[in-house]
Amino acid sequence: MVYSPLDQFKIAPLISFVIAGVDLSFTNFFLASLLALFTLQSYVFFIKDIKTNSFFVIPSGWQNLIEKLYALVVGLLSEIISTGSEKYLPFLTVVFMFILSNNLLGLVPYSFTTTSYATLTFFMSFSIFVGMTIIGFQKHGLEFFSLFLPSNTGFFLALVLVPIELMSYLAKPISLGARLFINLLAGHTLLKVIVGFSWSMLLAENLAAIAFIIPLLILVILMGLELAVAVIQAYVFVTLTCIYLNDSEALH
């Protein structure tokens, strides 16, 4: 039985496995990650004709949905990244689909929301940060440092702006990872609190049990809100990634 709303975020071993003092247990986090990867693979599997192993000539409803998501990422790339946006399309499409899959799977009762765990979100954000830094140096060399110094800046003003710009640059992976897991963590915690409150009212032995309909209606509304948040947070993560990559490409 779950006594605290935060207990739903605990990583619990499903199959304990220890080798030489190293815990290699099969956990709920690992299971949820595998389900997300399976879901990600299924996006392509379900829009293909099983007999011919090719896409349908007349798109199905599922294929139309996937194409809409794909077009969403394409639109972000073309609007935000000014040069060389095409080469990032496969990577950002997978990032968007992966985050969206984990967010949606987390809405299933008794499941585990991996994107509400800081380890995953910060690993993704810091990996992107390292990648965009390498891209910036490969394309611009030492000129990449001009990103921290706006043009036509005087010497004394530069002494103030350069540390600020450097701190802002280093804060990018922190804000990118924190925004995702905090929103998911807060939303699921609120849902759990309202579910517990509704259940307590339902077990009441008088007419007060009828009042459980009120938090139940609020729960339905919050579920719709969390569904929107699951999509929006994946969209925001990819949007910010595009902005950061554009900085590395164009030094804006």
Secondary structure, DSSP 4 states (H G I P E B T S, - for coil): ---SGGGGG---EEE--EETTEE--EEHHHHHHHHHHHHHHHHHHTTEETTTTEE-SS--HHHHHHHHHHHHHHHHHHHH--SS-GGGHHHHHHHHHHHHHHHHHTTSTT---GGGSHHHHHHHHHHHHHHHHHHHHHHHGGGGGGGGS-TT--HHHHHHHHHHHHHHHHTHHHHHHHHHHHHHHHHHHHHHHHHHHHHHHHT-SSGGGGGGHHHHHHHHHHHHHHHHHHHHHHHHHHHHHHHHHHHHHH--
